[in-house]
Amino acid sequence: MHRVRSVIAQTPLTVEVGAGLPPDVCLVERKGWGHPDTLADHLAEALSRTYSHYTLQHFGAVLHHNFDKLAILGGSSEVRYGAGRMTSPVKVLVNGRAARVCAGSNVPVDALVTDTVHSFFAERLPELRRHLLIELNVSSNSSPGAVSIEGETPDRSVWFSPRSLDDLRERKVLLANDTSLGTGWAPERPFEAFARDLVDHLSKPGFFSLDRPWCGSDVKLMGYAEHDDVDVILCVPQKSRYVDNRAAYVRNCEEVLDECARLAAERLGDTDVRFRLNARDIPERDELYLTYTGSSIESGDEGVVGRGNRVNGLITPLRPMNVEGVNGKNPVYHVGKLYNIAAQRLAGRLAEETGDYAEVHLVSATGQRLDRPWRVLVRLAAEDAALDKVSSLVAEALDSFPALTEEIVLRGLVLS
């Protein structure tokens, strides 16, 4: 391995060539669309998008906000074969900040949040429609650093209550809001792509259609692959109203396993994949993954932004990762969101260009220009990477942020 250092647009760039491949062992986790952490991630992003749309339409700019500390606290339920009900509601703690006033006009933050929460759960878990408690903890407090001097208004103090769009510093230059980092890698191994596709297949509308109303969406996969040795543990809940007895539950489990085997054969060829489903079940004692809503959020579990899938939709502890919760962050200047997306995309471009493994780390310094990270580290397995082309792709990625914001807000980019 050798290391090359250069500077792009005043940004120190380090490229490690011949950095080696990731471990042969592949350890991967994915949380499905009804998992509490995924619900928290996607709801936070839905709130950011709703707020962004409103302020763009009414004021011509995305006003300052963040909903990335949102949490969902599980309720309680009672399930029986052929029946079920909620016995206490699910609590949605909407924590964050948002501008409530711009140029003297009010932004209906509470109404926007409440309507979005209800719409979100009506689509994802309709059984919770009448069993939600929404707790609003949305302030308009400024960030630290607004020093008061008699007769003057500190710029920072009006970021969440702008007197006009001129008070939004990002209208002049995009600056990083935090000292943080974004991480990406590519390419995926076939099993990693399979893990995402299988969980999506089982947890998104499609598999649990009119033919399988018993299938819940709180699907979770943990997989281990080492060459041809592949093991998968899956959790797939069933909805109690559509399961009349233990035998029906067991038959449904067999159908899920058959579907897993079919997809594995289609995507992974002759690789022998062993599946274990609902490992905690004890059928003879009727201890089963049987739920009313199809998600464990109904009964004691909790969901928190940032604890679920990374921006590539996977949790991969043997690959480089960071712990940023990207969903719900401001899409204009929050580096925890933008740098993770940009790093993942840049890694994909570099992997295509070199035909080998690539890894990218973008590190910001708070208050520094967004397109000039504090450090950029690129690690390439290829020994003969063309450094001029690498530098060009890095520069292209650093120029992408205004367009990336538009893609997130207007095109609904799914982040996990």
C-alpha positions as a Markdown table, in Angstrom:
| # | Residue | x | y | z |
|---|---|---|---|---|
| 1 | Met | 0.0 | 0.0 | 0.0 |
| 2 | His | 1.2 | 3.5 | -0.7 |
| 3 | Arg | -0.4 | 6.9 | 0.2 |
| 4 | Val | -0.7 | 10.0 | -1.9 |
| 5 | Arg | -1.6 | 13.4 | -0.6 |
| 6 | Ser | -2.8 | 16.4 | -2.5 |
| 7 | Val | -5.2 | 19.3 | -2.2 |
| 8 | Ile | -8.5 | 19.8 | -4.1 |
| 9 | Ala | -10.2 | 23.2 | -3.7 |
| 10 | Gln | -8.3 | 23.9 | -0.5 |
| 11 | Thr | -9.3 | 20.5 | 0.9 |
| 12 | Pro | -6.5 | 18.0 | 1.9 |
| 13 | Leu | -7.1 | 14.7 | 0.0 |
| 14 | Thr | -5.4 | 11.5 | 1.0 |
| 15 | Val | -5.6 | 8.5 | -1.3 |
| 16 | Glu | -4.4 | 5.1 | -0.1 |
| 17 | Val | -3.7 | 2.9 | -3.1 |
| 18 | Gly | -3.6 | -0.9 | -2.6 |
| 19 | Ala | -5.3 | -0.6 | 0.7 |
| 20 | Gly | -6.6 | -4.2 | 0.7 |
| 21 | Leu | -10.0 | -5.8 | 0.6 |
| 22 | Pro | -12.5 | -6.0 | 3.5 |
| 23 | Pro | -12.6 | -9.4 | 5.4 |
| 24 | Asp | -13.8 | -12.5 | 3.7 |
| 25 | Val | -16.5 | -12.9 | 6.3 |
| 26 | Cys | -19.7 | -10.9 | 5.6 |
| 27 | Leu | -21.8 | -9.9 | 8.6 |
| 28 | Val | -24.9 | -7.9 | 7.7 |
| 29 | Glu | -28.1 | -6.8 | 9.4 |
| 30 | Arg | -31.2 | -5.1 | 7.9 |
| 31 | Lys | -34.2 | -3.8 | 9.7 |
| 32 | Gly | -37.5 | -3.8 | 7.7 |
| 33 | Trp | -40.1 | -1.1 | 7.1 |
| 34 | Gly | -42.1 | -1.9 | 10.2 |
| 35 | His | -39.1 | -2.2 | 12.6 |
| 36 | Pro | -39.4 | 0.5 | 15.3 |
| 37 | Asp | -36.0 | 2.1 | 14.4 |
| 38 | Thr | -36.9 | 2.2 | 10.7 |
| 39 | Leu | -40.2 | 3.7 | 11.6 |
| 40 | Ala | -38.4 | 6.4 | 13.6 |
| 41 | Asp | -35.9 | 7.1 | 10.7 |
| 42 | His | -38.6 | 7.3 | 8.0 |
| 43 | Leu | -41.0 | 9.4 | 10.1 |
| 44 | Ala | -38.2 | 11.9 | 11.0 |
| 45 | Glu | -37.4 | 12.2 | 7.3 |
| 46 | Ala | -41.0 | 12.6 | 6.4 |
| 47 | Leu | -41.3 | 15.5 | 8.9 |
| 48 | Ser | -38.2 | 17.1 | 7.4 |
| 49 | Arg | -39.6 | 16.8 | 3.9 |
| 50 | Thr | -43.0 | 18.1 | 4.8 |
| 51 | Tyr | -41.5 | 21.1 | 6.6 |
| 52 | Ser | -39.1 | 21.7 | 3.7 |
| 53 | His | -41.9 | 21.6 | 1.1 |
| 54 | Tyr | -44.1 | 24.0 | 3.1 |
| 55 | Thr | -41.3 | 26.6 | 3.7 |
| 56 | Leu | -40.2 | 26.4 | 0.1 |
| 57 | Gln | -43.7 | 27.0 | -1.2 |
| 58 | His | -44.5 | 29.8 | 1.2 |
| 59 | Phe | -41.1 | 31.5 | 1.7 |
| 60 | Gly | -38.9 | 30.4 | -1.2 |
| 61 | Ala | -36.4 | 28.6 | 1.0 |
| 62 | Val | -35.9 | 25.6 | 3.3 |
| 63 | Leu | -36.0 | 27.1 | 6.7 |
| 64 | His | -33.8 | 25.9 | 9.6 |
| 65 | His | -35.0 | 22.7 | 11.2 |
| 66 | Asn | -34.0 | 19.3 | 12.4 |
| 67 | Phe | -36.1 | 16.3 | 13.6 |
| 68 | Asp | -33.3 | 13.8 | 13.9 |
| 69 | Lys | -33.8 | 13.2 | 17.7 |
| 70 | Leu | -37.2 | 11.7 | 17.2 |
| 71 | Ala | -38.2 | 8.6 | 19.2 |
| 72 | Ile | -41.2 | 6.3 | 19.3 |
| 73 | Leu | -42.2 | 4.6 | 22.5 |
| 74 | Gly | -44.0 | 1.3 | 22.3 |
| 75 | Gly | -47.5 | 0.9 | 23.7 |
| 76 | Ser | -49.1 | -2.4 | 24.8 |
| 77 | Ser | -51.3 | -4.9 | 23.1 |
| 78 | Glu | -53.2 | -8.1 | 23.6 |
| 79 | Val | -53.2 | -10.8 | 21.0 |
| 80 | Arg | -55.2 | -13.9 | 20.6 |
| 81 | Tyr | -55.7 | -16.4 | 17.8 |
| 82 | Gly | -58.0 | -14.6 | 15.4 |
| 83 | Ala | -58.2 | -11.4 | 17.4 |
| 84 | Gly | -56.2 | -8.6 | 18.9 |
| 85 | Arg | -56.3 | -5.1 | 20.3 |
| 86 | Met | -54.2 | -2.2 | 21.6 |
| 87 | Thr | -54.4 | -1.7 | 25.3 |
| 88 | Ser | -52.3 | 1.5 | 25.6 |
| 89 | Pro | -51.1 | 3.9 | 22.9 |
| 90 | Val | -47.8 | 4.3 | 21.1 |
| 91 | Lys | -46.1 | 7.6 | 22.0 |
| 92 | Val | -44.4 | 9.6 | 19.3 |
| 93 | Leu | -41.8 | 12.0 | 20.8 |
| 94 | Val | -41.1 | 14.6 | 18.2 |
| 95 | Asn | -37.9 | 16.2 | 19.4 |
| 96 | Gly | -36.0 | 18.9 | 17.5 |
| 97 | Arg | -36.0 | 22.5 | 16.3 |
| 98 | Ala | -37.8 | 24.4 | 13.6 |
| 99 | Ala | -38.3 | 28.0 | 12.6 |
| 100 | Arg | -41.9 | 29.0 | 13.5 |
| 101 | Val | -41.7 | 32.5 | 12.0 |
| 102 | Cys | -40.2 | 33.9 | 8.9 |
| 103 | Ala | -40.5 | 37.6 | 7.9 |
| 104 | Gly | -43.3 | 38.1 | 10.3 |
| 105 | Ser | -45.4 | 35.2 | 9.0 |
| 106 | Asn | -46.1 | 32.0 | 11.1 |
| 107 | Val | -45.1 | 28.5 | 10.1 |
| 108 | Pro | -47.8 | 26.0 | 11.4 |
| 109 | Val | -45.1 | 23.6 | 12.7 |
| 110 | Asp | -47.4 | 21.8 | 15.2 |
| 111 | Ala | -50.1 | 21.2 | 12.5 |
| 112 | Leu | -47.6 | 20.1 | 9.9 |
| 113 | Val | -46.0 | 17.6 | 12.4 |
| 114 | Thr | -49.3 | 16.2 | 13.7 |
| 115 | Asp | -50.8 | 15.7 | 10.2 |
| 116 | Thr | -47.6 | 14.0 | 9.0 |
| 117 | Val | -47.4 | 11.7 | 11.9 |
| 118 | His | -51.0 | 10.5 | 11.4 |
| 119 | Ser | -50.6 | 10.1 | 7.7 |
| 120 | Phe | -47.4 | 8.2 | 8.2 |
| 121 | Phe | -48.9 | 5.6 | 10.5 |
| 122 | Ala | -52.1 | 5.4 | 8.5 |
| 123 | Glu | -49.9 | 4.1 | 5.7 |
| 124 | Arg | -47.3 | 2.0 | 7.7 |
| 125 | Leu | -49.4 | 0.6 | 10.6 |
| 126 | Pro | -53.1 | 1.5 | 10.1 |
| 127 | Glu | -54.1 | -0.5 | 13.2 |
| 128 | Leu | -52.5 | 2.4 | 15.2 |
| 129 | Arg | -54.6 | 5.1 | 13.7 |
| 130 | Arg | -56.6 | 5.7 | 16.9 |
| 131 | His | -53.8 | 4.6 | 19.3 |
| 132 | Leu | -51.1 | 7.4 | 19.0 |
| 133 | Leu | -50.1 | 10.0 | 21.5 |
| 134 | Ile | -48.0 | 12.8 | 19.9 |
| 135 | Glu | -45.7 | 14.8 | 22.2 |
| 136 | Leu | -44.3 | 17.9 | 20.6 |
| 137 | Asn | -40.9 | 19.0 | 21.8 |
| 138 | Val | -40.0 | 21.3 | 18.9 |
| 139 | Ser | -38.2 | 24.5 | 19.9 |
| 140 | Ser | -36.9 | 27.5 | 18.0 |
| 141 | Asn | -33.8 | 27.9 | 20.1 |
| 142 | Ser | -30.6 | 29.2 | 18.5 |
| 143 | Ser | -27.3 | 27.3 | 18.5 |
| 144 | Pro | -24.6 | 28.3 | 21.1 |
| 145 | Gly | -22.5 | 31.3 | 20.1 |
| 146 | Ala | -25.0 | 34.1 | 20.0 |
| 147 | Val | -23.2 | 36.7 | 22.2 |
| 148 | Ser | -25.5 | 39.5 | 23.2 |
| 149 | Ile | -24.1 | 43.0 | 22.9 |
| 150 | Glu | -26.3 | 46.0 | 23.8 |
| 151 | Gly | -28.0 | 47.5 | 20.8 |
| 152 | Glu | -27.1 | 44.6 | 18.4 |
| 153 | Thr | -28.9 | 41.4 | 17.4 |
| 154 | Pro | -26.5 | 38.5 | 17.0 |
| 155 | Asp | -26.8 | 36.8 | 13.6 |
| 156 | Arg | -27.0 | 33.4 | 15.1 |
| 157 | Ser | -30.0 | 34.3 | 17.3 |
| 158 | Val | -32.3 | 34.8 | 14.3 |
| 159 | Trp | -31.4 | 31.5 | 12.5 |
| 160 | Phe | -34.7 | 29.9 | 13.7 |
| 161 | Ser | -36.7 | 33.1 | 13.4 |
| 162 | Pro | -35.4 | 34.9 | 10.3 |
| 163 | Arg | -36.6 | 38.4 | 9.8 |
| 164 | Ser | -36.1 | 37.8 | 6.0 |
| 165 | Leu | -34.3 | 35.3 | 3.9 |
| 166 | Asp | -31.2 | 37.4 | 4.2 |
| 167 | Asp | -30.8 | 36.1 | 7.7 |
| 168 | Leu | -30.2 | 32.6 | 6.3 |
| 169 | Arg | -26.4 | 32.5 | 5.9 |
| 170 | Glu | -26.6 | 29.4 | 3.6 |
| 171 | Arg | -28.2 | 31.7 | 1.0 |
| 172 | Lys | -24.8 | 33.3 | 0.6 |
| 173 | Val | -22.5 | 30.3 | 1.2 |
| 174 | Leu | -23.1 | 26.8 | 2.4 |
| 175 | Leu | -21.2 | 26.1 | 5.6 |
| 176 | Ala | -21.0 | 22.9 | 7.6 |
| 177 | Asn | -23.2 | 22.9 | 10.6 |
| 178 | Asp | -21.1 | 20.5 | 12.6 |
| 179 | Thr | -17.8 | 18.7 | 12.9 |
| 180 | Ser | -18.7 | 15.3 | 11.7 |
| 181 | Leu | -18.1 | 12.8 | 9.0 |
| 182 | Gly | -19.6 | 10.8 | 6.2 |
| 183 | Thr | -18.6 | 7.3 | 5.2 |
| 184 | Gly | -19.2 | 5.1 | 2.2 |
| 185 | Trp | -17.9 | 1.9 | 0.6 |
| 186 | Ala | -18.5 | -0.1 | -2.6 |
| 187 | Pro | -19.2 | -2.5 | -4.2 |
| 188 | Glu | -21.6 | -4.7 | -2.3 |
| 189 | Arg | -21.2 | -8.4 | -2.2 |
| 190 | Pro | -24.1 | -10.4 | -3.6 |
| 191 | Phe | -25.1 | -11.6 | -0.1 |
| 192 | Glu | -25.3 | -8.0 | 1.1 |
| 193 | Ala | -27.6 | -7.0 | -1.8 |
| 194 | Phe | -29.6 | -10.1 | -1.2 |
| 195 | Ala | -30.1 | -9.2 | 2.5 |
| 196 | Arg | -31.6 | -5.8 | 1.6 |
| 197 | Asp | -33.8 | -7.2 | -1.1 |
| 198 | Leu | -35.1 | -10.0 | 1.0 |
| 199 | Val | -36.1 | -7.8 | 3.9 |
| 200 | Asp | -37.7 | -5.3 | 1.5 |
| 201 | His | -39.6 | -8.1 | -0.2 |
| 202 | Leu | -41.1 | -9.4 | 3.0 |
| 203 | Ser | -41.7 | -6.0 | 4.8 |
| 204 | Lys | -42.9 | -3.6 | 2.0 |
| 205 | Pro | -46.3 | -3.9 | 0.4 |
| 206 | Gly | -46.3 | -6.8 | -2.0 |
| 207 | Phe | -45.6 | -10.0 | -0.2 |
| 208 | Phe | -48.1 | -9.1 | 2.6 |
| 209 | Ser | -50.8 | -8.4 | 0.0 |
| 210 | Leu | -54.4 | -9.6 | 0.0 |
| 211 | Asp | -53.1 | -13.2 | -0.3 |
| 212 | Arg | -51.0 | -12.9 | 2.9 |
| 213 | Pro | -52.7 | -10.4 | 5.2 |
| 214 | Trp | -51.2 | -12.2 | 8.2 |
| 215 | Cys | -47.6 | -11.1 | 7.4 |
| 216 | Gly | -46.3 | -8.2 | 9.5 |
| 217 | Ser | -43.8 | -5.6 | 8.4 |
| 218 | Asp | -41.4 | -5.6 | 11.4 |
| 219 | Val | -38.9 | -7.9 | 9.6 |
| 220 | Lys | -35.3 | -8.1 | 10.7 |
| 221 | Leu | -32.4 | -10.1 | 9.2 |
| 222 | Met | -29.0 | -11.0 | 10.6 |
| 223 | Gly | -26.8 | -12.8 | 8.1 |
| 224 | Tyr | -23.3 | -14.4 | 8.2 |
| 225 | Ala | -21.6 | -15.4 | 5.0 |
| 226 | Glu | -18.1 | -16.9 | 4.5 |
| 227 | His | -17.6 | -18.2 | 1.1 |
| 228 | Asp | -20.3 | -20.9 | 0.6 |
| 229 | Asp | -21.1 | -21.0 | 4.4 |
| 230 | Val | -24.2 | -18.8 | 4.6 |
| 231 | Asp | -26.5 | -18.6 | 7.7 |
| 232 | Val | -29.5 | -16.2 | 8.1 |
| 233 | Ile | -31.7 | -15.5 | 11.1 |
| 234 | Leu | -35.0 | -13.8 | 10.3 |
| 235 | Cys | -37.7 | -12.3 | 12.4 |
| 236 | Val | -41.1 | -12.1 | 10.6 |
| 237 | Pro | -44.2 | -11.3 | 12.7 |
| 238 | Gln | -47.7 | -12.4 | 11.9 |
| 239 | Lys | -50.9 | -10.4 | 12.5 |
| 240 | Ser | -53.1 | -12.2 | 15.1 |
| 241 | Arg | -56.4 | -11.3 | 13.4 |
| 242 | Tyr | -55.5 | -13.5 | 10.4 |
| 243 | Val | -54.0 | -16.4 | 12.3 |
| 244 | Asp | -56.8 | -18.7 | 13.7 |
| 245 | Asn | -54.6 | -21.2 | 15.5 |
| 246 | Arg | -51.1 | -22.5 | 16.1 |
| 247 | Ala | -51.2 | -24.8 | 13.0 |
| 248 | Ala | -52.0 | -21.7 | 10.8 |
| 249 | Tyr | -49.0 | -19.9 | 12.3 |
| 250 | Val | -46.7 | -22.8 | 11.6 |
| 251 | Arg | -48.0 | -23.1 | 8.0 |
| 252 | Asn | -47.4 | -19.3 | 7.5 |
| 253 | Cys | -43.8 | -19.7 | 8.7 |
| 254 | Glu | -43.3 | -22.5 | 6.2 |
| 255 | Glu | -44.5 | -20.2 | 3.5 |
| 256 | Val | -42.1 | -17.5 | 4.5 |
| 257 | Leu | -39.2 | -20.0 | 4.5 |
| 258 | Asp | -40.2 | -21.3 | 1.1 |
| 259 | Glu | -40.2 | -17.7 | -0.2 |
| 260 | Cys | -36.8 | -17.1 | 1.3 |
| 261 | Ala | -35.4 | -20.2 | -0.4 |
| 262 | Arg | -36.9 | -19.2 | -3.7 |
| 263 | Leu | -35.3 | -15.8 | -3.6 |
| 264 | Ala | -32.0 | -17.2 | -2.5 |
| 265 | Ala | -31.9 | -19.5 | -5.4 |
| 266 | Glu | -32.9 | -16.7 | -7.8 |
| 267 | Arg | -30.3 | -14.2 | -6.4 |
| 268 | Leu | -27.5 | -16.4 | -5.1 |
| 269 | Gly | -27.5 | -19.3 | -7.5 |
| 270 | Asp | -26.3 | -22.6 | -6.1 |
| 271 | Thr | -25.2 | -21.1 | -2.8 |
| 272 | Asp | -26.7 | -23.1 | 0.0 |
| 273 | Val | -28.4 | -20.6 | 2.4 |
| 274 | Arg | -29.7 | -21.9 | 5.8 |
| 275 | Phe | -32.6 | -19.9 | 7.2 |
| 276 | Arg | -33.8 | -19.8 | 10.8 |
| 277 | Leu | -37.1 | -18.1 | 11.4 |
| 278 | Asn | -38.4 | -16.5 | 14.6 |
| 279 | Ala | -35.7 | -18.1 | 16.8 |
| 280 | Arg | -37.5 | -17.2 | 20.0 |
| 281 | Asp | -40.7 | -19.1 | 19.1 |
| 282 | Ile | -41.8 | -22.0 | 21.4 |
| 283 | Pro | -44.8 | -23.3 | 19.5 |
| 284 | Glu | -45.8 | -26.0 | 22.0 |
| 285 | Arg | -46.3 | -23.2 | 24.6 |
| 286 | Asp | -47.8 | -20.8 | 22.1 |
| 287 | Glu | -44.9 | -18.3 | 22.5 |
| 288 | Leu | -45.0 | -17.0 | 19.0 |
| 289 | Tyr | -44.1 | -13.8 | 17.1 |
| 290 | Leu | -47.8 | -13.0 | 16.9 |
| 291 | Thr | -48.7 | -9.3 | 16.9 |
| 292 | Tyr | -51.8 | -7.1 | 16.4 |
| 293 | Thr | -50.2 | -4.5 | 14.1 |
| 294 | Gly | -47.4 | -6.5 | 12.6 |
| 295 | Ser | -44.7 | -4.5 | 14.5 |
| 296 | Ser | -43.2 | -4.8 | 18.0 |
| 297 | Ile | -43.8 | -1.1 | 18.5 |
| 298 | Glu | -47.2 | -2.1 | 19.7 |
| 299 | Ser | -45.8 | -3.8 | 22.7 |
| 300 | Gly | -43.0 | -2.2 | 24.7 |
| 301 | Asp | -40.3 | -1.9 | 22.0 |
| 302 | Glu | -38.9 | 1.6 | 21.1 |
| 303 | Gly | -37.6 | 3.2 | 17.9 |
| 304 | Val | -35.0 | 5.9 | 17.8 |
| 305 | Val | -33.5 | 7.8 | 14.8 |
| 306 | Gly | -30.0 | 6.6 | 13.9 |
| 307 | Arg | -30.1 | 3.1 | 15.4 |
| 308 | Gly | -31.2 | 1.4 | 12.2 |
| 309 | Asn | -29.9 | 1.0 | 8.7 |
| 310 | Arg | -27.1 | 3.2 | 7.3 |
| 311 | Val | -27.7 | 5.3 | 4.1 |
| 312 | Asn | -27.0 | 2.2 | 2.0 |
| 313 | Gly | -29.8 | 0.3 | 3.8 |
| 314 | Leu | -27.5 | -2.0 | 5.7 |
| 315 | Ile | -25.8 | -2.4 | 9.1 |
| 316 | Thr | -22.4 | -3.9 | 8.4 |
| 317 | Pro | -20.0 | -4.0 | 11.4 |
| 318 | Leu | -17.1 | -5.4 | 9.4 |
| 319 | Arg | -17.3 | -2.5 | 6.9 |
| 320 | Pro | -16.5 | 1.2 | 7.8 |
| 321 | Met | -19.5 | 2.9 | 9.4 |
| 322 | Asn | -20.3 | 5.9 | 11.5 |
| 323 | Val | -23.1 | 6.4 | 14.0 |
| 324 | Glu | -24.8 | 9.5 | 12.4 |
| 325 | Gly | -28.6 | 9.4 | 12.2 |
| 326 | Val | -29.1 | 11.0 | 8.8 |
| 327 | Asn | -32.9 | 11.0 | 8.7 |
| 328 | Gly | -34.6 | 14.2 | 9.8 |
| 329 | Lys | -31.5 | 16.4 | 9.5 |
| 330 | Asn | -31.7 | 19.6 | 7.5 |
| 331 | Pro | -31.0 | 18.7 | 3.9 |
| 332 | Val | -29.3 | 22.0 | 3.1 |
| 333 | Tyr | -26.2 | 22.0 | 5.3 |
| 334 | His | -26.3 | 19.2 | 7.8 |
| 335 | Val | -23.1 | 17.3 | 7.1 |
| 336 | Gly | -24.3 | 14.2 | 9.0 |
| 337 | Lys | -26.8 | 13.7 | 6.2 |
| 338 | Leu | -25.1 | 15.2 | 3.1 |
| 339 | Tyr | -21.6 | 13.8 | 3.6 |
| 340 | Asn | -22.9 | 10.3 | 4.2 |
| 341 | Ile | -24.9 | 10.3 | 1.0 |
| 342 | Ala | -22.0 | 11.9 | -1.0 |
| 343 | Ala | -19.4 | 9.5 | 0.4 |
| 344 | Gln | -21.5 | 6.5 | -0.4 |
| 345 | Arg | -22.1 | 7.7 | -4.0 |
| 346 | Leu | -18.5 | 8.6 | -4.5 |
| 347 | Ala | -17.4 | 5.2 | -3.3 |
| 348 | Gly | -19.7 | 3.7 | -5.9 |
| 349 | Arg | -18.2 | 5.8 | -8.7 |
| 350 | Leu | -14.6 | 4.9 | -7.6 |
| 351 | Ala | -15.4 | 1.2 | -7.4 |
| 352 | Glu | -16.8 | 1.4 | -11.0 |
| 353 | Glu | -13.7 | 3.3 | -12.2 |
| 354 | Thr | -11.1 | 1.1 | -10.6 |
| 355 | Gly | -13.1 | -2.2 | -10.8 |
| 356 | Asp | -12.3 | -2.9 | -7.2 |
| 357 | Tyr | -13.2 | -2.1 | -3.6 |
| 358 | Ala | -13.3 | 1.6 | -2.6 |
| 359 | Glu | -13.9 | 3.4 | 0.6 |
| 360 | Val | -14.5 | 7.1 | 1.3 |
| 361 | His | -14.5 | 9.3 | 4.4 |
| 362 | Leu | -15.5 | 13.0 | 4.3 |
| 363 | Val | -14.7 | 14.9 | 7.5 |
| 364 | Ser | -16.1 | 18.4 | 8.1 |
| 365 | Ala | -15.1 | 21.2 | 10.4 |
| 366 | Thr | -18.0 | 23.2 | 11.7 |
| 367 | Gly | -18.4 | 26.6 | 10.1 |
| 368 | Gln | -16.1 | 25.7 | 7.2 |
| 369 | Arg | -17.5 | 25.6 | 3.6 |
| 370 | Leu | -19.6 | 22.5 | 2.9 |
| 371 | Asp | -17.8 | 21.9 | -0.3 |
| 372 | Arg | -14.3 | 22.1 | 1.4 |
| 373 | Pro | -14.2 | 19.3 | 4.0 |
| 374 | Trp | -11.5 | 19.4 | 6.6 |
| 375 | Arg | -10.2 | 16.1 | 5.4 |
| 376 | Val | -11.0 | 13.6 | 2.6 |
| 377 | Leu | -9.7 | 10.1 | 2.8 |
| 378 | Val | -10.1 | 7.6 | -0.1 |
| 379 | Arg | -8.9 | 4.0 | 0.3 |
| 380 | Leu | -8.7 | 1.9 | -2.9 |
| 381 | Ala | -7.9 | -1.8 | -3.2 |
| 382 | Ala | -6.7 | -1.3 | -6.8 |
| 383 | Glu | -2.9 | -1.0 | -7.1 |
| 384 | Asp | -3.0 | 0.9 | -10.4 |
| 385 | Ala | -5.7 | 3.6 | -9.7 |
| 386 | Ala | -5.5 | 6.7 | -11.9 |
| 387 | Leu | -5.0 | 9.4 | -9.3 |
| 388 | Asp | -6.0 | 12.2 | -11.7 |
| 389 | Lys | -9.4 | 10.5 | -12.3 |
| 390 | Val | -9.8 | 9.9 | -8.5 |
| 391 | Ser | -9.2 | 13.6 | -7.8 |
| 392 | Ser | -11.7 | 14.5 | -10.5 |
| 393 | Leu | -14.4 | 12.3 | -9.0 |
| 394 | Val | -13.8 | 13.7 | -5.6 |
| 395 | Ala | -14.1 | 17.2 | -6.9 |
| 396 | Glu | -17.3 | 16.3 | -8.6 |
| 397 | Ala | -18.7 | 14.9 | -5.4 |
| 398 | Leu | -17.9 | 18.1 | -3.5 |
| 399 | Asp | -19.7 | 20.1 | -6.1 |
| 400 | Ser | -22.9 | 18.1 | -5.7 |
| 401 | Phe | -24.5 | 19.5 | -2.6 |
| 402 | Pro | -27.1 | 22.0 | -3.9 |
| 403 | Ala | -28.3 | 19.3 | -6.4 |
| 404 | Leu | -28.3 | 16.7 | -3.6 |
| 405 | Thr | -30.5 | 18.9 | -1.4 |
| 406 | Glu | -33.0 | 19.1 | -4.3 |
| 407 | Glu | -33.0 | 15.4 | -4.8 |
| 408 | Ile | -33.7 | 14.8 | -1.1 |
| 409 | Val | -36.5 | 17.3 | -0.8 |
| 410 | Leu | -38.2 | 17.2 | -4.1 |
| 411 | Arg | -37.6 | 13.6 | -5.3 |
| 412 | Gly | -38.0 | 11.9 | -2.0 |
| 413 | Leu | -34.6 | 10.1 | -1.8 |
| 414 | Val | -35.0 | 7.1 | 0.6 |
| 415 | Leu | -32.1 | 7.1 | 3.0 |
| 416 | Ser | -32.3 | 3.8 | 4.7 |
